[in-house]
Amino acid sequence: LKFVEQVSPRGVYASGATSSKVGLVAPLVRDETTGSYTIEPGPYMLANGGVFCLDEANEIPKDDAKYIGECMENGQCTITKALNAVVKTEAPLLAACNPNVGTYNTTISLEKQVSLPAAILSRFDLKIILTDDLVKDRDRKLAKHIGKTMRSSYIPEHNVISPELLRKMIAYARRIIPEFTDDVDTLISDYYEKIRIESKIKDNMSVTPRQLVSIYHLSEAQARIHGRNAVLIKDAKAAIELFDMAFHNLTIDEKPKDNKSKKNPIGRAIVDTILEIGGGTKKCSDLKLYAEMKKQGYTRDRWRMFCVS
């Protein structure tokens, strides 16, 4: 998020944990002398024409998240509090957050693990899951690399694009408006039809026309960053590959660990929750278990019935 803030021509960073809806978009300030209200630009409003980087997005209250949805959908926010006004927020939103229980559970949908309405999640072009998996060789390489970067004599081993050059490339690419062709439309339409059917069968991330528009946006971005005035087949294929990766990472893992969890999928969620809370002790209180299971979408009656049986 911080890197995107630096390379974006008008990047703005904010945290949902320390900002309310009014603070994120356009705070209303009351003059103590006259009693009148004025609008001050919030971070989303300041990012107009750039990129709005929002950390701890799941900390935004649900009642306030709908205003963020309006900003994402229409590029503007309608304020009807103390005064009526419409402010411009034409900026893509790059958001990050952690699961409610701290660890991502592949057996539960994303909507049940983050405190964001499904309507807001559907507006993101890409939803990418980053997990900290235990891979011995990779962990050792990462530890050695971090150790090298801590030295004053560290020099990157590979050639990388400097932030200054990348900022210029982005500014130039934004001026390009590439055109689509019939072949690209056919390729994207075929893929959209395929994932629409797949989303209904596997009951994972819902696919709507918003996702179709997302694929077009990604294809257009591929052509722009290469300085092309037309979207080529390879641009559309690269966009589809990226979207397909994110789409399948959200697929719910239905593979049980044993026969017992196969018959009772709630059992696996209960065991995983107890291990997450109790750690090495493998124990947790009834109240903590109830609270965490409720966050995952399981009612008290459902998981209590399983425990009794």
Backbone bond lengths (Angstrom), bond angles and torsions (degrees), N, CA, C in turn:
res aa  C-N    CA-C-N  psi(-1)  N-CA   C-N-CA  omega(-1)  CA-C   N-CA-C  phi
1 L - - - 1.460 - - 1.530 111.08 -
2 K 1.326 115.37 -44.34 1.459 119.65 179.54 1.527 111.75 -65.45
3 F 1.330 116.66 -37.06 1.464 119.93 179.57 1.526 110.63 -66.37
4 V 1.334 116.91 -43.99 1.466 120.63 178.75 1.520 110.16 -62.90
5 E 1.329 116.45 -37.44 1.467 120.17 176.77 1.526 110.65 -59.44
6 Q 1.334 116.83 -37.23 1.454 120.89 -177.21 1.526 112.82 -74.94
7 V 1.337 117.25 -39.94 1.460 120.04 -174.94 1.521 112.79 -87.45
8 S 1.327 118.12 -18.92 1.462 119.78 178.49 1.522 110.31 -73.72
9 P 1.337 118.15 138.10 1.470 121.01 179.37 1.533 113.05 -54.31
10 R 1.338 116.45 -35.69 1.463 120.05 178.08 1.528 109.02 -137.05
11 G 1.308 116.56 59.36 1.455 120.96 -179.18 1.520 111.66 -82.02
12 V 1.334 116.08 138.73 1.466 122.23 178.84 1.522 108.38 -132.40
13 Y 1.329 116.11 134.11 1.468 122.01 -179.60 1.522 109.92 -110.99
14 A 1.347 115.96 141.13 1.466 121.34 175.89 1.516 108.32 -152.79
15 S 1.322 115.84 162.04 1.458 121.90 179.45 1.516 109.33 -118.73
16 G 1.330 115.73 131.54 1.451 120.15 178.70 1.511 112.96 -69.61
17 A 1.327 117.07 -18.92 1.461 120.85 -178.62 1.524 112.10 -73.82
18 T 1.322 117.13 -21.17 1.465 120.51 -176.76 1.514 112.64 -119.04
19 S 1.339 117.30 7.67 1.461 120.20 -177.62 1.515 110.23 -130.71
20 S 1.306 116.42 142.82 1.457 121.84 173.62 1.517 108.40 -96.60
21 K 1.319 116.52 -179.78 1.468 120.56 -179.87 1.521 111.41 -59.60
22 V 1.316 116.24 -45.25 1.458 119.61 -179.18 1.516 110.34 -65.32
23 G 1.339 115.93 -38.53 1.448 118.98 -179.71 1.514 112.72 -69.18
24 L 1.341 118.17 -29.05 1.451 121.25 -179.09 1.517 112.50 -77.92
25 V 1.298 118.09 -33.60 1.457 120.63 -174.21 1.526 111.43 -102.32
26 A 1.323 117.62 -71.69 1.469 121.40 -177.13 1.522 109.23 -152.14
27 P 1.312 118.22 95.67 1.471 120.88 -178.78 1.532 112.23 -62.78
28 L 1.329 115.53 140.22 1.460 121.26 174.35 1.526 108.90 -95.95
29 V 1.316 116.43 126.75 1.459 121.83 -178.05 1.528 109.30 -116.39
30 R 1.331 116.30 129.21 1.456 120.98 -178.55 1.524 110.00 -99.86
31 D 1.302 114.99 128.78 1.460 121.01 178.09 1.524 108.77 -76.36
32 E 1.310 116.35 121.92 1.459 120.57 -176.56 1.529 112.09 -66.92
33 T 1.313 117.70 -25.09 1.466 120.97 -177.29 1.523 112.32 -83.26
34 T 1.338 115.56 -51.55 1.467 119.88 -176.44 1.517 112.98 -92.80
35 G 1.329 116.81 -21.28 1.460 120.09 -177.79 1.509 113.79 80.57
36 S 1.319 118.95 2.78 1.465 122.62 179.65 1.529 110.32 -84.45
37 Y 1.333 115.22 160.00 1.461 121.58 -178.13 1.532 110.14 -109.39
38 T 1.302 115.40 144.15 1.460 122.01 174.79 1.530 109.25 -131.31
39 I 1.328 115.93 155.98 1.457 121.85 -179.56 1.523 109.50 -100.80
40 E 1.314 115.45 129.49 1.454 120.40 174.25 1.530 108.69 -110.44
41 P 1.318 118.53 144.78 1.468 120.16 -178.02 1.522 112.35 -69.11
42 G 1.334 116.21 127.33 1.452 121.75 173.60 1.516 110.44 -89.65
43 P 1.331 118.59 178.26 1.473 120.73 -177.23 1.524 113.61 -61.06
44 Y 1.356 117.54 -37.65 1.471 118.78 179.44 1.532 109.93 -67.24
45 M 1.309 116.66 -39.09 1.458 120.78 178.82 1.526 111.01 -68.19
46 L 1.336 116.99 -38.05 1.464 121.12 179.11 1.526 111.55 -67.86
47 A 1.342 116.60 -25.90 1.465 120.62 -179.19 1.523 112.55 -81.41
48 N 1.322 118.44 2.25 1.457 121.99 -179.53 1.532 110.38 -53.80
49 G 1.334 116.24 119.77 1.453 121.22 -176.46 1.509 113.61 91.16
50 G 1.335 117.63 -0.84 1.467 121.67 178.38 1.514 111.06 -128.35
51 V 1.336 117.35 -135.87 1.461 123.20 179.62 1.523 108.42 -130.75
52 F 1.327 116.37 131.77 1.453 121.41 177.56 1.527 108.27 -99.18
53 C 1.327 117.52 115.90 1.461 123.59 -178.55 1.532 108.56 -101.51
54 L 1.320 116.62 113.92 1.462 121.98 -175.36 1.517 110.18 -115.25
55 D 1.313 116.39 116.61 1.459 122.22 176.77 1.527 109.50 -94.87
56 E 1.342 116.46 156.76 1.467 122.10 -179.01 1.526 110.60 51.46
57 A 1.323 115.69 49.59 1.467 120.24 -177.11 1.521 112.25 -64.02
58 N 1.326 117.36 -27.42 1.469 120.09 -179.46 1.520 112.82 -72.84
59 E 1.333 117.63 -8.09 1.462 120.72 179.21 1.530 111.85 -85.31
60 I 1.333 117.92 -5.67 1.461 120.49 178.10 1.526 108.84 -71.83
61 P 1.330 119.64 128.48 1.471 121.30 177.21 1.523 111.33 -57.23
62 K 1.329 116.47 144.39 1.461 120.26 -177.66 1.524 111.88 -61.31
63 D 1.326 117.14 -33.79 1.464 119.77 179.50 1.524 111.59 -66.23
64 D 1.325 116.62 -26.80 1.465 120.76 -179.05 1.521 112.68 -92.20
65 A 1.344 116.82 -19.90 1.461 119.99 -175.69 1.524 112.33 -63.54
66 K 1.348 117.20 -27.18 1.463 119.49 -178.51 1.528 111.42 -64.47
67 Y 1.324 117.69 -28.76 1.456 119.70 177.86 1.518 110.53 -71.10
68 I 1.329 115.77 -35.56 1.464 119.61 175.50 1.520 109.44 -63.96
69 G 1.328 116.66 -37.67 1.463 120.89 177.82 1.517 112.28 -61.55
70 E 1.332 116.98 -39.18 1.458 120.31 177.31 1.519 110.90 -64.63
71 C 1.323 116.40 -39.36 1.470 120.04 178.31 1.518 110.89 -63.16
72 M 1.337 116.83 -41.28 1.452 121.06 -178.65 1.521 110.99 -70.11
73 E 1.328 117.12 -37.22 1.460 121.44 -174.55 1.522 112.52 -78.47
74 N 1.331 117.05 -45.43 1.454 120.74 -171.50 1.528 114.32 -110.97
75 G 1.335 117.66 -8.59 1.455 119.50 -177.92 1.507 112.83 72.23
76 Q 1.330 116.21 22.13 1.453 120.91 178.27 1.523 109.65 -157.22
77 C 1.317 116.72 163.78 1.464 121.48 179.66 1.518 108.71 -132.61
78 T 1.334 116.05 130.64 1.454 122.16 179.12 1.522 109.07 -95.45
79 I 1.317 116.57 119.20 1.463 122.08 -178.75 1.525 108.86 -104.15
80 T 1.323 116.60 121.09 1.467 122.29 178.75 1.520 109.40 -127.13
81 K 1.300 115.14 49.95 1.458 121.22 -178.48 1.527 108.09 -129.65
82 A 1.332 115.98 108.82 1.457 123.31 -176.91 1.531 111.76 74.22
83 L 1.324 117.33 -31.74 1.465 122.10 174.55 1.516 109.00 -153.79
84 N 1.323 116.04 163.77 1.455 121.56 179.91 1.528 109.28 -106.46
85 A 1.329 115.11 125.96 1.463 119.31 -178.95 1.524 109.37 -158.09
86 V 1.309 115.37 156.58 1.460 122.44 176.10 1.526 107.80 -124.49
87 V 1.337 116.88 122.53 1.462 121.08 -178.81 1.524 109.38 -113.74
88 K 1.310 117.04 149.38 1.451 123.15 -178.26 1.533 110.56 -84.94
89 T 1.314 115.35 133.28 1.471 121.19 176.93 1.527 109.24 -138.28
90 E 1.322 116.48 49.76 1.459 120.99 -177.73 1.523 109.37 -80.26
91 A 1.330 115.02 81.64 1.463 121.03 -179.70 1.520 108.52 -150.09
92 P 1.326 117.89 134.83 1.466 119.43 174.43 1.528 110.29 -65.28
93 L 1.316 115.75 145.61 1.466 121.29 -178.48 1.524 110.18 -104.19
94 L 1.327 116.06 120.83 1.465 122.74 173.51 1.523 106.89 -107.76
95 A 1.317 116.92 108.87 1.468 121.30 -173.54 1.516 110.60 -118.24
96 A 1.322 115.86 153.05 1.458 122.39 177.86 1.520 108.73 -140.51
97 C 1.333 116.32 146.36 1.460 120.54 177.27 1.524 109.45 -161.42
98 N 1.318 115.88 164.85 1.456 122.99 176.20 1.523 109.91 -104.02
99 P 1.338 117.80 155.35 1.471 119.55 174.39 1.522 110.95 -60.96
100 N 1.319 115.81 156.08 1.463 120.46 -177.52 1.519 112.38 -60.92
101 V 1.331 117.06 -34.48 1.468 120.64 -177.43 1.520 112.10 -95.09
102 G 1.330 117.39 2.91 1.455 120.57 177.01 1.516 115.10 95.31
103 T 1.331 118.18 -29.02 1.462 122.70 -178.56 1.517 109.58 -127.56
104 Y 1.337 117.15 135.65 1.456 120.84 -179.34 1.518 110.59 -74.98
105 N 1.329 116.35 130.32 1.460 123.28 -178.76 1.525 108.91 -105.91
106 T 1.333 117.38 116.61 1.464 121.31 -176.05 1.519 113.02 -73.59
107 T 1.335 117.81 -8.29 1.464 120.82 179.68 1.520 112.30 -92.77
108 I 1.330 117.25 -1.33 1.459 122.02 -177.89 1.524 108.52 -126.20
109 S 1.300 117.53 143.34 1.462 121.62 -179.14 1.517 111.14 -66.13
110 L 1.326 115.07 155.88 1.460 120.62 -178.30 1.525 111.32 -61.81
111 E 1.333 116.89 -37.19 1.465 120.67 -177.33 1.520 112.07 -59.46
112 K 1.346 117.89 -29.84 1.455 121.47 -178.27 1.531 112.70 -87.34
113 Q 1.332 116.61 -4.16 1.462 119.43 -175.93 1.519 113.99 -110.51
114 V 1.328 117.26 -10.15 1.459 120.84 177.17 1.520 108.72 -126.83
115 S 1.313 115.87 146.78 1.465 121.10 -176.73 1.522 110.96 -85.61
116 L 1.326 115.22 56.91 1.456 121.21 176.12 1.522 108.62 -131.60
117 P 1.320 119.12 135.64 1.465 121.01 179.24 1.522 111.40 -61.09
118 A 1.332 115.52 150.95 1.465 120.26 179.38 1.525 111.40 -61.27
119 A 1.326 117.18 -31.31 1.473 120.57 179.15 1.520 111.53 -63.74
120 I 1.334 116.75 -33.53 1.469 120.32 177.85 1.526 110.02 -74.46
121 L 1.327 116.96 -44.13 1.462 120.41 -179.05 1.525 111.77 -61.55
122 S 1.326 116.94 -35.20 1.464 120.03 -177.89 1.519 112.60 -68.33
123 R 1.328 117.26 -16.55 1.463 120.16 -178.45 1.527 112.69 -83.69
124 F 1.323 118.07 -11.49 1.461 120.47 178.08 1.529 109.96 -79.45
125 D 1.317 116.85 134.67 1.463 120.47 178.16 1.521 110.75 -65.49
126 L 1.326 116.77 -39.94 1.462 121.62 -179.72 1.523 109.66 -132.00
127 K 1.313 115.59 138.80 1.470 121.80 172.38 1.521 106.80 -124.02
128 I 1.325 116.51 106.49 1.457 121.95 -172.97 1.522 109.80 -109.10
129 I 1.324 116.13 128.29 1.461 122.90 179.68 1.527 108.90 -94.74
130 L 1.323 116.97 124.44 1.460 122.44 176.41 1.529 108.00 -111.94
131 T 1.312 117.07 115.59 1.460 121.33 -178.80 1.529 110.22 -115.28
132 D 1.306 115.42 145.82 1.468 121.46 179.52 1.531 108.41 -96.20
133 D 1.317 115.93 78.09 1.461 121.23 -178.21 1.529 110.64 -79.01
134 L 1.320 114.96 152.33 1.458 121.27 179.55 1.522 109.91 -85.36
135 V 1.342 116.41 105.13 1.462 123.01 177.07 1.533 106.37 -129.55
136 K 1.313 116.19 108.88 1.461 121.53 -170.38 1.519 113.00 -56.45
137 D 1.330 117.85 -52.19 1.466 121.19 -176.84 1.523 111.51 -63.64
138 R 1.330 116.23 -43.12 1.456 120.05 -179.31 1.532 110.99 -66.61
139 D 1.323 117.17 -39.81 1.465 120.76 179.02 1.527 110.95 -62.58
140 R 1.337 116.48 -39.32 1.464 119.61 179.53 1.531 110.55 -67.17
141 K 1.337 117.01 -42.16 1.472 120.27 178.05 1.523 110.63 -62.97
142 L 1.330 116.32 -40.26 1.459 119.97 179.48 1.519 111.07 -64.41
143 A 1.337 116.49 -42.88 1.465 120.54 179.88 1.537 110.97 -62.50
144 K 1.342 116.67 -41.91 1.467 119.94 178.74 1.523 111.14 -65.45
145 H 1.340 115.97 -40.19 1.467 119.72 -179.21 1.531 110.78 -64.59
146 I 1.324 116.54 -45.10 1.465 119.55 179.40 1.532 110.40 -62.85
147 G 1.327 116.10 -37.49 1.457 119.27 177.59 1.511 112.59 -61.44
148 K 1.346 116.90 -38.44 1.461 120.76 178.79 1.528 111.35 -68.23
149 T 1.336 116.35 -39.10 1.464 119.11 -177.90 1.523 112.60 -68.33
150 M 1.333 117.04 -17.59 1.467 120.19 179.13 1.526 112.63 -78.55
151 R 1.337 117.10 -10.70 1.460 120.83 -179.19 1.521 110.70 -86.49
152 S 1.310 116.60 144.93 1.467 121.48 -179.89 1.527 111.76 -68.08
153 S 1.335 116.84 -22.67 1.466 120.82 -178.79 1.524 112.89 -89.98
154 Y 1.344 117.24 8.04 1.470 119.84 -174.91 1.527 111.05 -68.17
155 I 1.325 115.91 133.03 1.458 123.65 175.14 1.524 107.53 -130.58
156 P 1.343 118.99 128.90 1.470 120.52 179.59 1.520 111.45 -55.54
157 E 1.340 115.87 137.20 1.463 120.47 -176.57 1.523 112.17 -77.76
158 H 1.326 116.73 -25.19 1.464 120.45 -176.33 1.521 109.67 -115.87
159 N 1.330 114.92 151.89 1.457 120.27 177.20 1.527 109.77 -71.32
160 V 1.301 117.06 129.64 1.461 121.83 178.94 1.522 108.78 -128.52
161 I 1.334 115.41 158.60 1.463 120.91 178.00 1.527 108.55 -77.91
162 S 1.283 117.08 129.57 1.466 121.00 179.61 1.523 109.69 -70.80
163 P 1.329 118.19 150.38 1.476 120.61 178.22 1.524 112.74 -56.17
164 E 1.338 117.19 -35.58 1.456 120.30 -179.83 1.526 111.16 -64.45
165 L 1.344 116.35 -44.97 1.465 120.13 179.47 1.524 110.91 -67.95
166 L 1.331 117.07 -39.91 1.458 120.74 179.57 1.527 110.61 -63.35
167 R 1.327 116.95 -38.36 1.461 120.83 178.12 1.533 110.66 -62.34
168 K 1.327 116.93 -40.31 1.461 120.79 178.13 1.531 111.27 -67.59
169 M 1.339 116.59 -38.89 1.465 120.45 179.01 1.525 110.89 -63.11
170 I 1.334 115.80 -42.02 1.469 119.82 179.86 1.522 110.77 -65.65
171 A 1.327 116.53 -43.30 1.461 120.44 179.80 1.532 111.16 -61.73
172 Y 1.335 116.57 -38.49 1.466 120.36 178.31 1.525 110.92 -70.55
173 A 1.339 117.13 -42.12 1.463 121.18 -177.16 1.519 111.99 -64.51
174 R 1.332 117.18 -31.07 1.459 120.05 -178.04 1.522 112.15 -69.04
175 R 1.313 118.08 -16.99 1.459 120.95 178.18 1.520 112.35 -80.73
176 I 1.326 116.69 -16.94 1.465 121.52 -176.01 1.530 109.88 -85.77
177 I 1.335 115.86 135.17 1.468 121.46 176.65 1.530 107.30 -122.16
178 P 1.327 118.40 89.20 1.465 121.04 -176.70 1.527 112.55 -72.44
179 E 1.316 115.84 150.82 1.464 122.90 179.88 1.525 110.12 -98.84
180 F 1.339 115.75 148.12 1.464 121.70 177.35 1.527 109.90 -94.84
181 T 1.330 115.91 154.22 1.459 122.47 179.12 1.527 109.83 -115.90
182 D 1.331 116.18 168.23 1.467 120.81 -179.61 1.525 111.06 -64.51
183 D 1.331 117.32 -36.98 1.466 120.56 179.90 1.531 110.78 -63.76
184 V 1.317 116.87 -40.74 1.461 120.60 178.40 1.527 110.24 -66.86
185 D 1.331 117.22 -42.03 1.465 120.93 177.98 1.525 111.27 -59.23
186 T 1.333 116.18 -42.22 1.462 120.56 179.81 1.520 111.32 -64.78
187 L 1.332 117.15 -42.58 1.464 121.34 -179.87 1.528 110.93 -63.09
188 I 1.310 116.64 -46.06 1.467 120.54 -179.34 1.521 110.84 -67.88
189 S 1.329 117.58 -38.97 1.465 120.99 179.67 1.521 111.45 -63.98
190 D 1.334 116.73 -41.89 1.475 120.43 178.43 1.521 111.12 -62.26
191 Y 1.323 116.73 -42.86 1.468 119.90 179.69 1.521 110.96 -67.31
192 Y 1.334 116.94 -40.50 1.467 120.61 -179.96 1.531 110.54 -62.47
193 E 1.316 116.61 -41.76 1.470 120.19 178.00 1.527 110.88 -62.55
194 K 1.323 116.68 -38.09 1.466 121.56 -179.33 1.526 111.92 -65.96
195 I 1.336 117.01 -48.77 1.472 118.84 -176.32 1.523 111.41 -74.54
196 R 1.324 118.58 -23.27 1.466 120.36 174.71 1.522 109.87 -62.58
197 I 1.322 115.49 -44.01 1.463 120.00 179.20 1.524 110.45 -68.51
198 E 1.331 116.35 -41.97 1.462 120.98 -178.39 1.528 111.37 -64.29
199 S 1.321 117.44 -37.71 1.465 120.16 -179.17 1.522 111.34 -66.46
200 K 1.321 118.01 -31.31 1.460 120.85 179.10 1.522 111.06 -75.69
201 I 1.334 117.18 -35.00 1.467 120.94 -178.09 1.515 111.27 -72.92
202 K 1.329 117.14 -47.32 1.468 121.52 -175.28 1.526 113.58 -88.98
203 D 1.336 116.72 -7.58 1.465 120.93 177.32 1.534 111.72 54.70
204 N 1.335 115.77 44.60 1.468 118.51 176.43 1.521 108.73 -106.32
205 M 1.309 118.69 -140.58 1.455 121.15 -175.93 1.527 110.80 -57.48
206 S 1.328 116.98 129.16 1.455 121.22 179.67 1.520 110.22 -68.05
207 V 1.319 116.07 141.96 1.458 122.27 -179.58 1.519 108.19 -115.72
208 T 1.316 116.63 120.01 1.456 123.61 -178.59 1.526 108.88 -126.79
209 P 1.338 118.18 175.68 1.472 119.40 175.80 1.523 113.92 -55.81
210 R 1.340 118.04 -20.66 1.464 119.52 175.72 1.523 110.85 -62.43
211 Q 1.344 116.18 -38.16 1.462 119.27 178.30 1.528 111.04 -69.31
212 L 1.323 116.85 -32.34 1.462 119.96 176.06 1.524 110.15 -63.32
213 V 1.323 116.51 -44.21 1.465 120.86 177.43 1.523 110.23 -63.87
214 S 1.341 116.65 -35.08 1.461 120.25 178.84 1.521 111.34 -61.45
215 I 1.321 117.16 -42.07 1.459 120.72 179.93 1.529 110.27 -64.19
216 Y 1.324 116.64 -38.52 1.464 119.78 176.26 1.530 110.84 -64.42
217 H 1.331 116.39 -41.34 1.465 119.97 178.03 1.524 111.30 -61.53
218 L 1.342 116.84 -43.06 1.462 121.16 -179.35 1.533 111.01 -66.59
219 S 1.332 116.85 -38.78 1.468 120.82 177.64 1.521 110.75 -64.46
220 E 1.326 115.59 -41.63 1.456 120.80 178.53 1.524 111.04 -64.16
221 A 1.348 116.39 -38.64 1.458 120.41 179.15 1.523 111.42 -65.41
222 Q 1.338 116.65 -37.97 1.457 120.57 178.11 1.531 110.75 -61.17
223 A 1.325 115.68 -42.88 1.465 119.15 179.92 1.529 110.85 -68.54
224 R 1.320 116.79 -38.41 1.466 120.32 -178.55 1.519 111.80 -63.99
225 I 1.336 116.92 -46.23 1.459 119.22 -175.35 1.523 111.44 -66.93
226 H 1.354 117.01 -20.15 1.461 120.48 175.78 1.529 111.68 -96.18
227 G 1.336 117.09 4.35 1.462 120.33 176.18 1.505 114.22 71.84
228 R 1.337 118.40 27.01 1.467 121.28 -178.67 1.526 110.60 -97.38
229 N 1.326 115.82 144.88 1.459 121.93 178.31 1.520 112.54 -90.48
230 A 1.325 116.59 -1.76 1.469 121.54 178.48 1.520 108.80 -137.46
231 V 1.332 115.78 144.13 1.466 121.33 177.46 1.522 108.03 -83.34
232 L 1.327 116.59 118.02 1.456 121.90 -178.83 1.523 110.53 -90.96
233 I 1.323 114.65 169.18 1.463 120.72 178.33 1.524 110.30 -59.49
234 K 1.324 117.67 -39.88 1.454 120.25 -178.76 1.528 111.69 -68.01
235 D 1.323 117.09 -27.65 1.462 120.02 175.28 1.528 110.24 -68.40
236 A 1.326 115.68 -43.89 1.467 120.17 179.09 1.524 111.07 -66.31
237 K 1.343 117.26 -38.75 1.470 120.27 179.24 1.525 110.61 -65.51
238 A 1.335 117.24 -39.64 1.462 120.58 178.47 1.527 110.55 -64.87
239 A 1.323 117.44 -39.70 1.462 121.63 178.19 1.522 111.05 -66.58
240 I 1.335 116.33 -42.09 1.466 120.49 179.34 1.519 110.66 -65.09
241 E 1.328 117.39 -39.90 1.465 121.07 178.64 1.528 111.03 -62.76
242 L 1.325 116.57 -41.87 1.460 121.01 178.97 1.527 110.94 -66.11
243 F 1.329 116.51 -46.79 1.465 120.33 -180.00 1.521 111.14 -65.10
244 D 1.338 116.46 -39.02 1.457 120.87 -178.97 1.526 111.00 -64.91
245 M 1.336 116.75 -37.45 1.461 120.78 177.07 1.525 110.46 -61.15
246 A 1.331 116.30 -48.56 1.456 120.59 -179.65 1.518 111.17 -65.80
247 F 1.327 116.64 -37.79 1.470 121.49 -178.78 1.523 111.45 -63.57
248 H 1.330 117.16 -45.92 1.459 120.39 -176.99 1.528 112.64 -78.09
249 N 1.322 117.80 -21.22 1.459 119.36 174.14 1.517 111.93 -68.67
250 L 1.342 116.17 -20.94 1.461 120.60 178.54 1.519 112.73 -89.76
251 T 1.332 116.61 -3.57 1.461 120.27 -179.96 1.518 110.33 -65.36
252 I 1.325 116.64 134.25 1.454 121.61 -179.41 1.518 109.63 -71.43
253 D 1.319 116.79 130.04 1.458 122.80 178.92 1.520 109.03 -80.53
254 E 1.333 116.11 113.31 1.458 120.52 -177.22 1.522 112.51 -101.14
255 K 1.323 118.30 8.78 1.454 120.51 -179.23 1.527 110.22 -78.78
256 P 1.320 119.41 117.78 1.463 121.18 -178.71 1.517 111.41 -77.70
257 K 1.332 115.47 155.00 1.458 120.48 176.95 1.520 111.52 -80.20
258 D 1.323 117.32 -28.28 1.463 121.18 179.43 1.509 108.24 -154.06
259 N 1.358 115.67 178.23 1.453 120.86 -177.76 1.519 112.24 -65.28
260 K 1.339 116.52 -34.10 1.454 120.45 -178.19 1.520 110.49 -65.29
261 S 1.322 117.88 -44.64 1.454 120.30 179.91 1.518 111.46 -71.41
262 K 1.369 117.42 -22.30 1.450 120.54 177.29 1.515 110.23 -68.58
263 K 1.327 116.64 -40.25 1.443 120.44 179.07 1.526 111.11 -75.37
264 N 1.332 117.40 -31.91 1.450 121.55 -176.43 1.529 109.45 -129.91
265 P 1.344 118.85 88.56 1.462 120.63 -179.34 1.525 113.20 -61.21
266 I 1.348 116.96 -24.77 1.465 119.36 177.52 1.519 109.67 -65.28
267 G 1.339 116.22 -32.43 1.457 120.20 -178.70 1.513 112.19 -59.59
268 R 1.324 116.94 -40.63 1.454 120.36 -179.71 1.521 110.42 -64.47
269 A 1.356 116.04 -40.81 1.465 119.80 179.10 1.520 111.06 -64.43
270 I 1.356 117.21 -38.45 1.463 121.22 179.47 1.528 110.29 -65.35
271 V 1.342 116.11 -46.59 1.462 120.23 -179.00 1.523 110.67 -62.18
272 D 1.348 116.30 -45.05 1.464 120.04 179.85 1.526 111.43 -61.80
273 T 1.335 115.96 -38.31 1.466 120.25 179.58 1.521 111.11 -66.94
274 I 1.341 117.33 -43.28 1.464 120.81 178.98 1.523 110.65 -62.54
275 L 1.338 117.09 -41.98 1.462 120.73 178.84 1.525 110.93 -65.40
276 E 1.323 116.39 -36.51 1.459 120.06 -179.84 1.528 111.03 -67.36
277 I 1.340 116.57 -41.77 1.468 120.42 -177.78 1.524 111.02 -77.90
278 G 1.336 116.11 -46.92 1.463 119.98 -174.30 1.500 115.60 -81.08
279 G 1.341 116.74 -22.72 1.463 119.13 -179.09 1.515 111.31 63.04
280 G 1.333 116.79 -127.69 1.462 121.32 -177.71 1.517 113.58 -68.38
281 T 1.349 118.22 -24.52 1.469 120.50 -178.71 1.522 112.10 -76.89
282 K 1.344 117.47 -22.60 1.460 123.46 -178.24 1.527 111.51 58.24
283 K 1.330 116.08 30.84 1.464 121.22 179.28 1.521 109.38 -134.26
284 C 1.329 115.69 151.83 1.459 120.78 174.22 1.517 108.89 -157.38
285 S 1.321 116.86 157.64 1.458 120.83 -177.87 1.516 110.74 -74.72
286 D 1.326 115.00 160.40 1.460 121.38 -179.08 1.529 110.68 -62.58
287 L 1.332 117.20 -39.88 1.463 121.21 -177.92 1.521 111.62 -67.16
288 K 1.349 117.02 -41.40 1.458 119.85 178.88 1.525 111.26 -65.78
289 L 1.336 115.97 -40.74 1.463 119.93 178.46 1.530 110.45 -62.73
290 Y 1.324 116.43 -43.15 1.461 120.95 179.35 1.528 110.72 -61.24
291 A 1.337 116.57 -45.24 1.462 120.72 -177.99 1.526 111.88 -63.15
292 E 1.342 116.26 -43.72 1.469 119.41 -178.07 1.521 111.68 -71.20
293 M 1.336 117.17 -38.14 1.467 120.00 178.66 1.528 110.44 -66.61
294 K 1.319 116.64 -34.50 1.460 120.36 177.96 1.514 110.55 -65.00
295 K 1.351 117.56 -38.47 1.458 121.11 177.97 1.523 111.42 -63.01
296 Q 1.339 116.58 -30.66 1.458 121.48 -178.18 1.526 112.06 -85.14
297 G 1.334 117.63 1.54 1.455 120.82 176.24 1.510 115.25 96.30
298 Y 1.343 118.37 5.29 1.456 121.38 179.90 1.529 109.57 -96.55
299 T 1.333 116.82 126.97 1.456 120.56 177.88 1.525 110.13 -75.48
300 R 1.324 116.17 161.36 1.461 121.41 -178.08 1.535 111.16 -61.15
301 D 1.340 116.51 -40.02 1.463 120.42 -178.10 1.526 111.79 -64.52
302 R 1.360 116.95 -39.01 1.458 120.49 -176.90 1.524 111.70 -64.75
303 W 1.341 117.30 -50.46 1.463 117.40 -175.32 1.514 111.84 -79.88
304 R 1.356 118.57 -25.43 1.465 119.72 175.32 1.512 110.21 -68.56
305 M 1.334 117.21 -39.00 1.458 121.01 179.08 1.538 110.14 -61.49
306 F 1.347 115.58 -39.29 1.456 119.40 178.80 1.534 111.22 -65.65
307 C 1.354 116.32 -43.24 1.459 120.55 -177.86 1.536 110.97 -62.61
308 V 1.349 115.36 -38.95 1.469 119.36 179.82 1.519 110.68 -67.62
309 S 1.346 116.55 -42.33 1.454 120.05 -179.42 1.506 112.28 -69.07
